[in-house]
Amino acid sequence: MTTAPPAPAARRAGDGRSAVTPRRVLRAELTKLTSVPSVAWLVVGTVAATAATASVLGLFVRPDDGRSGSWVVTSGFVLGQLGLLVLGVLVGAGEHTTGTARSTFTAVPRRLPVLAAQVAVTTAAAATTGALALAASALATSGARAGGAPGLDLTEPGAARALVGFVLAGVAVALLGLGLGSALRRPAGAVVAGVVLLLLGDQALAANPGPVTDTVRALLPSAGARLLQDDAALAALDATTRGPHLGTWGGGVVAAGWVLVALAAAAYRLRRHDLG
């Protein structure tokens, strides 16, 4: 006596219960991110470090320095971006260091949906962290702005854009870290590469200004920091550079290009190479 095969409708129902859907992949990646205690501490540390840096720098700003209130509030980004870089690297490289990558990609054999879900989760986490850091920085610098530092005036040309740019630039840094972490699969190497691209390379080139070095600086992902500048600060930057003038949003376009390249490299390695 043989058992009759399940009806097509039953097979489809069973497949539906176990099918890998974008929503399930996204939920799994979100669960991974929120279940790691170090991520929560990283977010808290990033917010605190950003606010503390802005508070200290704000103490040295005077009305005749040419700095604006928006610069004072966003000045902590120089340190806070490192936390966002590490956040992205942890999402991208975490599974490859903990040994869970094989089980993840066995469940999602096409692999790229996992990367897409990681992009969504990282974007949300970075945007939230950036918004919290911005609010904390505004609060931490209130004393300095009430004293000798210029006050925050959102009617100044580009001031509101600079505050939004703070969050956008932070998201770009985190996504760059995600791409580097997923492509290199080694957190230390990915963090070092990110620090070189975002900080060390820019500072080394700034120490030797010229047409070539200024052009290279303009094409590094650190150009995304232009999003934090109001109109007066952008005009001052363009007046001193011998490289290309990127305009209001050009730095963001450059940073977005680096993010796309890093994510494309991560996608290529996921599709074409093993998980070792």
Secondary structure, 3 states (H helix, E strand, C coil): CCCCCCCHHHHHHHHHHHCCCHHHHHHHHHHHHHCCHHHHHHHHHHHHHHHHHHHHHHCCCCHHHCCCHHHHHHCCHHHHHHHHHHHHHHHHHHHHHHCCHHHHHHHCCCCHHHHHHHHHHHHHHHHHHHHHHHHHHHHHCHHHHHCCCCCCCCCCCCHHHHHHHHHHHHHHHHHHHHHHHHHHCCHHHHHHHHHHHHHHHHHHHHCCCCHHHHHHHHCCHHHHHHHHCCHHHHHHHHHHCCCCCCCCCHHHHHHHHHHHHHHHHHHHHHHHCCCC
